[in-house]
Amino acid sequence: SLQNDSVVAGGGAIEMELSKYLRDYSRTIPGKQQLLIGAYAKALEIIPRQLCDNAGFDATNILNKLRAKHAQVGPRGMPV
């Protein structure tokens, strides 16, 4: 059974940060390129999603927590 669903740094963190960056960047581009970059950003989230599934976690819940953590920006523009 699941004892702790806290978010920790590790597997999938880089992919989530890249996904966030690409999603933000795609919003600044008009046309089809915006859709392509957005699709690539979404594809990067497959890695942490699969890690969640393999570990028996609720992937949707964990990915939402990861997105929220990566949206928080601390000193020097780094995620907290």
Phi, psi and omega in degrees: 000158182283123181257329184210123180249027180291156181269128178234155178293146179149221184308123178092351183295317180295317180296322179293321179292318177296320178299315178300313181299314182293322177298315179297317180295320183297333180289348180263358186246131177275161171082199186294332179301325178300317180292320180295316180292321177297321178294321178294320178299317179295322180297326179297334181284354177296325183296304177296329178297316180293322177298319177297313180299316181296328181274355179086015179271162172283103187300320182297315180297312182294317180295324176297319177295318179297316179299319179296317179295319181288341177282338178282131181243130180257204180301145179060024175073013181270147176296150178255000000 
